Each structure stands twice: as C-alpha cells, then as structure tokens.
Amino acid sequence: MALQRLLRGDPSKSSKVYLAIGLLSLVKAIAVRNDRDRFRREIVDAGLFLGVGFALRRFSRVKAQKRRELESQIPDWAADVIRSEATSTGLQTIAKRHLGSRSEPEPKTVRERARSVFSNR
C-alpha cells in the first residue's frame, strides 16, 4: 500500500480500522494456535496491522498538534478572512476559471470498461 494513500483522509479513522483488523487477526491467531504455520502468519499479520494502527494514531496526534500550533500563530482577523464565504467562493471561481479547459473525464461504468476492453482485442 502506498504511503500517500495511507496518510490521505483522516488518519485517526484509518488507525481505528487498522487496530480493529489487528485485533481480529490476534483473535484468529489464538483460535488457530495449534497449527504452527497459520499461528505464525496470523501473529505476523496482527503485529503489522497493530503497528500501522498505532503509527497512524501517533501521526494523527502530531498532525493535530501542528495544526493547533499553526492556527495559534495566525492573527484572528486573518483566520476569519480565510474562513469567510466570500473567500471560499472567490477561490472556487478562480480554480474553475483556471481548470475549466482541463475538465476530468466522466468515470466509466463497469459495463463501458468491459466493452472497451473487448472491443480493443
């Protein structure tokens, strides 16, 4: 899994998912403890998922702390301007004007992708 995909979104939520999967793997390892090979694989999986979960949780805390530090350094009037509706719509207008000529293609359905694959052969 790519590190960028792992850190995208809310790392706090992702950490909970990884911790839950790690705990399930740990329970599964206990259930198959009589089979040495499966037990070893499940313990390794549980360790990896738990490790990633704890790392994401730590990253989430550090990210939140850095955000608070940065926000405390910005004057209140500047933060209000950044959060205002007028600024938001202005930035959207500029982005649409800049990116208007390069619109993203519409996502294809599974049926359309399958037809294109079979028609190219």
MODELLER restraints for C-alpha pairs under 7 A, 6 or more apart:
rsr = mdl.restraints
at = mdl.atoms
rsr.add(forms.Gaussian(group=physical.xy_distance, feature=features.Distance(at['CA:11:A'], at['CA:56:A']), mean=5.62, stdev=0.5))
rsr.add(forms.Gaussian(group=physical.xy_distance, feature=features.Distance(at['CA:11:A'], at['CA:57:A']), mean=6.67, stdev=0.5))
rsr.add(forms.Gaussian(group=physical.xy_distance, feature=features.Distance(at['CA:11:A'], at['CA:60:A']), mean=5.42, stdev=0.5))
rsr.add(forms.Gaussian(group=physical.xy_distance, feature=features.Distance(at['CA:12:A'], at['CA:56:A']), mean=6.73, stdev=0.5))
rsr.add(forms.Gaussian(group=physical.xy_distance, feature=features.Distance(at['CA:12:A'], at['CA:57:A']), mean=5.61, stdev=0.5))
rsr.add(forms.Gaussian(group=physical.xy_distance, feature=features.Distance(at['CA:12:A'], at['CA:60:A']), mean=5.57, stdev=0.5))
rsr.add(forms.Gaussian(group=physical.xy_distance, feature=features.Distance(at['CA:15:A'], at['CA:53:A']), mean=4.22, stdev=0.5))
rsr.add(forms.Gaussian(group=physical.xy_distance, feature=features.Distance(at['CA:15:A'], at['CA:54:A']), mean=6.64, stdev=0.5))
rsr.add(forms.Gaussian(group=physical.xy_distance, feature=features.Distance(at['CA:15:A'], at['CA:56:A']), mean=5.15, stdev=0.5))
rsr.add(forms.Gaussian(group=physical.xy_distance, feature=features.Distance(at['CA:15:A'], at['CA:57:A']), mean=5.45, stdev=0.5))
rsr.add(forms.Gaussian(group=physical.xy_distance, feature=features.Distance(at['CA:16:A'], at['CA:53:A']), mean=6.60, stdev=0.5))
rsr.add(forms.Gaussian(group=physical.xy_distance, feature=features.Distance(at['CA:18:A'], at['CA:49:A']), mean=5.36, stdev=0.5))
rsr.add(forms.Gaussian(group=physical.xy_distance, feature=features.Distance(at['CA:18:A'], at['CA:50:A']), mean=6.37, stdev=0.5))
rsr.add(forms.Gaussian(group=physical.xy_distance, feature=features.Distance(at['CA:18:A'], at['CA:52:A']), mean=6.67, stdev=0.5))
rsr.add(forms.Gaussian(group=physical.xy_distance, feature=features.Distance(at['CA:18:A'], at['CA:53:A']), mean=4.76, stdev=0.5))
rsr.add(forms.Gaussian(group=physical.xy_distance, feature=features.Distance(at['CA:19:A'], at['CA:49:A']), mean=6.33, stdev=0.5))
rsr.add(forms.Gaussian(group=physical.xy_distance, feature=features.Distance(at['CA:19:A'], at['CA:50:A']), mean=5.10, stdev=0.5))
rsr.add(forms.Gaussian(group=physical.xy_distance, feature=features.Distance(at['CA:19:A'], at['CA:53:A']), mean=4.94, stdev=0.5))
rsr.add(forms.Gaussian(group=physical.xy_distance, feature=features.Distance(at['CA:21:A'], at['CA:49:A']), mean=6.54, stdev=0.5))
rsr.add(forms.Gaussian(group=physical.xy_distance, feature=features.Distance(at['CA:22:A'], at['CA:46:A']), mean=4.29, stdev=0.5))
rsr.add(forms.Gaussian(group=physical.xy_distance, feature=features.Distance(at['CA:22:A'], at['CA:47:A']), mean=6.76, stdev=0.5))
rsr.add(forms.Gaussian(group=physical.xy_distance, feature=features.Distance(at['CA:22:A'], at['CA:49:A']), mean=4.68, stdev=0.5))
rsr.add(forms.Gaussian(group=physical.xy_distance, feature=features.Distance(at['CA:22:A'], at['CA:50:A']), mean=4.90, stdev=0.5))
rsr.add(forms.Gaussian(group=physical.xy_distance, feature=features.Distance(at['CA:23:A'], at['CA:46:A']), mean=6.58, stdev=0.5))
rsr.add(forms.Gaussian(group=physical.xy_distance, feature=features.Distance(at['CA:25:A'], at['CA:42:A']), mean=5.77, stdev=0.5))
rsr.add(forms.Gaussian(group=physical.xy_distance, feature=features.Distance(at['CA:25:A'], at['CA:45:A']), mean=6.54, stdev=0.5))
rsr.add(forms.Gaussian(group=physical.xy_distance, feature=features.Distance(at['CA:25:A'], at['CA:46:A']), mean=4.86, stdev=0.5))
rsr.add(forms.Gaussian(group=physical.xy_distance, feature=features.Distance(at['CA:26:A'], at['CA:42:A']), mean=6.72, stdev=0.5))
rsr.add(forms.Gaussian(group=physical.xy_distance, feature=features.Distance(at['CA:26:A'], at['CA:43:A']), mean=6.22, stdev=0.5))
rsr.add(forms.Gaussian(group=physical.xy_distance, feature=features.Distance(at['CA:26:A'], at['CA:46:A']), mean=5.31, stdev=0.5))
rsr.add(forms.Gaussian(group=physical.xy_distance, feature=features.Distance(at['CA:28:A'], at['CA:42:A']), mean=6.84, stdev=0.5))
rsr.add(forms.Gaussian(group=physical.xy_distance, feature=features.Distance(at['CA:29:A'], at['CA:39:A']), mean=5.00, stdev=0.5))
rsr.add(forms.Gaussian(group=physical.xy_distance, feature=features.Distance(at['CA:29:A'], at['CA:42:A']), mean=4.98, stdev=0.5))
rsr.add(forms.Gaussian(group=physical.xy_distance, feature=features.Distance(at['CA:29:A'], at['CA:43:A']), mean=5.90, stdev=0.5))
rsr.add(forms.Gaussian(group=physical.xy_distance, feature=features.Distance(at['CA:32:A'], at['CA:38:A']), mean=6.66, stdev=0.5))
rsr.add(forms.Gaussian(group=physical.xy_distance, feature=features.Distance(at['CA:32:A'], at['CA:39:A']), mean=5.72, stdev=0.5))
rsr.add(forms.Gaussian(group=physical.xy_distance, feature=features.Distance(at['CA:33:A'], at['CA:39:A']), mean=5.17, stdev=0.5))
rsr.add(forms.Gaussian(group=physical.xy_distance, feature=features.Distance(at['CA:81:A'], at['CA:87:A']), mean=6.90, stdev=0.5))
